Amino acid sequence: MLNIYKINFVLILFVACNTSSSLDDDPLPIYDSESNIIEDHELNSVISNEGPLTLLALGDSYTIGEGVNEDERWPNQFVKVAYENGIDFLTPKIIAMTGWKTYDLINGIESSNFEKKYDYVSLLIGVNNQYNSRSINEFENDLNKLLIKINNLKKKDGSVLIISIPDWGSSPFGEGLDRNEISNDINLFNNSLKKFANINNLKYVDVTEISRRAINEPNLITDDNLHPSGMMYLEWAKKIFNNWID
């Protein structure tokens, strides 16, 4: 039964994205909302503080918004929430793909070009490490590698946000599975994320508790019975804004 469960999960969680047919395909495509690119050495150029703010969102299916429209992704809704609160952002740049683990994201960043440094950088990664039974030590080592890359992409200290891993076991897909075991595993990875954020003086936002409401609120999940709906992403966006933007 465990093998059947894993096969079904892979089909839904990772194959659902029509741009990536398997978990470990290489190379993997990257969503990039900015059409202009420059070489990496230009990142050290002087950036003007005038004009709208910029957001770089790094992650996996929860950042690319598997199963929802582009304007329902949490980074895009975050920009709308910010605008409603008098803060103007450009369209977010997203580097994320359904199925990505931490090392996939590292490769994704390395294969990308960037036209600027960013006012704000978010990181939401780890659910695929957890599902594939990757070790916590590997996860933590990859987080340190990701931070080096993030530090080269941010404009200033205090602008990086770590977002907790949602609990996919609370989705309808988790029915019949050991939800307590899944929840405990997610907690272990999130404890590592909190520790990572604290050690490096990074902000941390918990969206896991919102995701766990899906067990009783099916409208928080999209049609694939697994990923968050635009409604859940809006709740994330509001909480992220209130906890991140000073």
N, C-alpha and C positions, 0 to 999 in steps of 0.2 A: 504493500500500500504506500509506503514511503516513497518508493521509486515512481509510482504512478503520480503521486502528489507533486514530486519534484518536476516530472516531465510536464504536467499540466501547468504548474506555476511558471516554468520557463516559457511555455508557449504563450501564456497571457502576459506575463510581466515584460518579457524581453523581445519576443517575436512580434508583439503587437505593433511596434514601431515599424512602419513600412520602409524606413531607410536603413534598418539594421536587422538582418535575418537571423543572427545568432549572437550569443553572448560575447564571444571572443573574436569576432571578425576584425581584421586589420588590413588596411586602415579603416577608421570609422569616420563618418561624416560629422560635421559640426554645424549647429545652427549659429548663424552670425547675422545679427540684425543691422550691422553696419556695413555698408557697401565698400567703403574706402579702407585700404590697408597700407601700412608702411613697414619698413624693416625694423627689426628689434632694436637696433642701435639708436633709433630716433626716440625711444621711450625716455631718454634722459633730457630731451629738449624742454625748454621752458614752456609751461602750460599756463595760459591766462586763466584767472579766477572769474572772469566775467562770463555771463551767459548761464544756461541751464546746467544743472548737475548731471553727472554721469554715473551709471550703475553697471557693474560687471557681475553677472550671476553665474556661478559655477556649480555643477552638480550632475544629476542623473534624470530619471523620468519625472521626478517631483519638481524639477526646475524647468525642464522643457515642456512640461504639462501634457504628459501622455493622455490622450483621450479627450482633451478639451481644445477649444479654439485658441488661437494665439492670444487674443485679448483677455482670455480667462486664466492664463498662466499667472502664478503669483507675482513674478517680477513686473509683468505688465500691469497687473492690478495695483501693485505697490506704487507704481508711477502715478496712477490715477488718484490713489488715496493721498499721495504727497501733494498733487496739484490741488486737490480739494482743500488741503490744509495750507495752501499758499506757498508751496515749494515746487519749483519747476524742474523736472528731469527730462532728459532726452530719452528716446526709446531705449530700453535696456539692451545691452549686449549679453547674449546668453551662450555659454559654452557648456553643453550638456547633451546627454544622449541616454535613451532608455537602455538599461542594462549595464551602465557604466559602474565599475568599481573604482576604488581610489586610484589604482595605477592606470586605469583607462583615462581618467580625468587628467592625470599627469601627462599622459601621452597627447591628449587632446589639446592641452595648453601649449605643449612644446611644438605642436604642428600648426599652431595658429599664429597669425600676425595681428598686431594691435596698433591702432592709429593714435593712441593716447594712453596716458595713465588715467585712473578712474578715481572719482571722488569717493565712491562706495563700492566695496567688493563683498559679496556674500558667498558662503560655502555651505552646501547641503549635500552630503555624500555619505555612503556607508550601508544603505539598505541591502545592496547587492553583495557587499562583503559579508554581511550577516547571513543572508540567505544561502550563500555558497559556502558557508562554514569556514571563511577565511579567518585567520587568527587575529586576536586583538593586537598582538605585537606588530603584525604586518600593517594593520590599520593605523596604529599610532606612528609607525615609521613613515608611512605614506603621508600622513597629516603633516609631519614636519617638512617633508619634501614639498608639499603643496604650499605651505606657509612661505617658503623661500620664494616660490614663484609669485605668490600673492603680494609679497612685500615689494617685488619688482614692478608690480602693476598698480599699486595703490599710490595716491597722491600724498597721503598724510597718515600719521598714526591715529588710532581711534576710529578708523573708517571701515574696519573689517568686522563682519558679522558671521558667527557660526550658528547654523540652524539645526535643531535636533532632528533625528531620524523619526519619521512617522511610524506608527505601528500598523503594518499591513494586516496583521492577524485580526484586527478589529473590523476589517472590511467584510462584506458578504462572502468573499472568496475564502475567508478564514473559517467559515462554518464547517464544523466536523473535524477541524484540526485542533491541535493542542494550543489553544490561544494563550494559556498561561506561559507555556514554554517560549512561544514566540515573543511575548511581551517581556519576559525576563531577559531574553537575548538582546532585544532592542534596548532595554535598560542598561545592559552592560556596555554596549557600544556608545550610548548616549553619555554614560558616566565618563568614558574616555574623552568624548567631545567636550564635556564640561571642564574636565581637568586640563585639556589642551587649551581651551579658551582662557581659563584662569591663569595658567602658567605664562601665557603669551599676552596677557592683558587685552584680550579680545572680547567683544560683546557676544552674548549667547542668548538665543531666544528659543523657548520650548514650544513647538507646535505639536508635539506628540500627544498631549492631552486632548487637543482639538481632534486629532485623528482618531482617538479612541472613542469619541462620541458616535462614530459611524456605526458602531454595533447596534445603536438604537435609533440612528438618524440616517436612513438610507439615501436621503437627498444629498448627503455629503460625499457620495461616491458616484463616479461616472458610470457609463453603461457597461464597462468591462468588469464591473463588480469588484474592482481592485484599487484603481487609482482615484485620487481626490477629484471631486467635481469643481466647477468654477466657484460654487458657493463656499466650499471649504477653503479654496485658495484665497477667496476674498477675506475670510476670517484670518488666515495667515497673514495676508498683506497688511491688514489693519493692526494686528498685534506686532508685526515686525516694524512697521512705521512707528508705533507708539513706544517701542523699546529701543529703537536704533537711532532715530533722528532727533537730535537735541533741539 
